[in-house]
Amino acid sequence: MQGGRERGLILHKLLEEVLTGEIPEAEAALTERAGQLIRALGQSPVADPATGLSAQELAACVARTLALPDIAALRPDLLAEFPVYSAQAANGVETATAGIADALTLTAEGRPAVVVDWKSDVTPAPGTLDHYRAQVRAYLDMTGAERGLIVLMTSGAVIPVLPTKPTESEAA
């Protein structure tokens, strides 16, 4: 299977469109939309994912990701592409951090609860996984969310991430 930036962009876009309700999560609809996105990138869909971008493989990957037990449990409450921000002052210097969580859920009070980060890597290196953990942990620390999930869409692995500091519910 071919990895790469374009594959990741299409997988993220498909997940975003499913979560926002723009497209149904039926595999046929995902395949059709994947083909449109591949062509929008100036490429032609191929049948064999080892030779390029396959609309069928992309659709199947998204369908498998949405069916993962951890994601299926969160699915009714998942919001796509959620901006996260924080500002901290130390020694008279303010540091602002901004990012976009791929998806998250909110508590009944409207605070972030679970942050989900989609990753399209075919076989991420251990150092890459450490970087992903740090990224999600930063989102947790910025938002006060209780937990994060790194979802390796290609393999179907889900890696839990906890915040640096205990959250309010854990400290109580």
Secondary structure, DSSP 8 states (H G I E B T S, - for coil): ---SHHHHHHHHHHHHHHHTTSS---HHHHHHHHHHHHHHTT----S-TTSS--HHHHHHHHHHHHHSHHHHHHGGG-EEEEEEEEEEEETTEEEEEEEEEEEEEE-TTS-EEEEEEEE--SS--HHHHHHHHHHHHHHHHHHT-SEEEEEETTTTEEEEE--SS--HHHH-
